[in-house]
């Protein structure tokens, strides 16, 4: 084996090992995937299908909701007709409904055929996925908006959760189209983002994964925004919604609404990038934008009023020698370095960030004993990493005597004293003999 081949093999082995925690974390979870019609006609489509097959083989429960807008547009153009829109909603009259049904059916068949392949020497070999579609979504008419009758354009009325679960539990992939039926037998053209949002919320899905053309949302300087809290996502939509292209605005709104209704994570990723789905799910940093809810909403900057709560939290750890003792006076002067997790007025977790140039020390990470099994410490750590990135911090470091394994699980690697900033090296306490850990922020 050549040196180049050996190097590639080692890179693969390293990646696979680092993916193991994510594989374990995602097993038996429920993901809803939004696949726009543009992705179905893109050259990268079959790579996406291969990645979906891999998720299925890892025991992830999958609901795939596909769009069909470009397919509908093409079908209408072939018939020498077109649709009118009102507030970005297609007005589907009786004549165009026939063409819409044909286009959606063609798109669904394309996806189902791709998921059903099993050619030798391909990633789909022996995948043997069972793909099931059905009337899991009950629809209703949008009705008249601003005096405009949208006719056969509809919205989701309810999702048949029990039927969906009965299909997902044995391991089948559910494929849903942007079409629904009313109890009276009417057919409605639906927004695939509306379907995905309602299904994710009804199933209490662990993730909503939305494919978009780019990697996600960007800030005013054009830099990718890796994470948005629920409130930050709302602010972003309010401020930038009108300037976003329709696909991105639709996907981001779906992510926001899903998280608002109980989905813990929603992620945007590119359908044009090979492996974007796997990179987003099985690497620490991913390639897209994550919108989060739940515990993150309790995270905030500490204020002077939190000093007593933080002291109550860290005193037992100081007495056990896990944390360095801080006086109330010192804590009051450094309170602006802290973030806390507040649950009903009680501080249940805290952490501090001390910048040293382009490095920063992560310090005083503590979680209340009653709340240590809910992932709060990891959530708080991600918040601190986000704050560090906003300050252009390139690396985090920490000193610990008893919690090394947990930080290793969070992506930290052991370092040496000389890796620390000079100002921190001179303060190192040799009596405590703390271990040093470092994590790059890329």
Order of alpha helices (4+ residues) and beta strands (2+ residues): alpha-beta-alpha-alpha-beta-alpha-beta-beta-alpha-beta-beta-beta-beta-beta-alpha-beta-beta-beta-alpha-beta-beta-alpha-alpha-beta-alpha-beta-beta-alpha-alpha-beta-beta-beta-alpha-beta-alpha-beta-alpha-beta
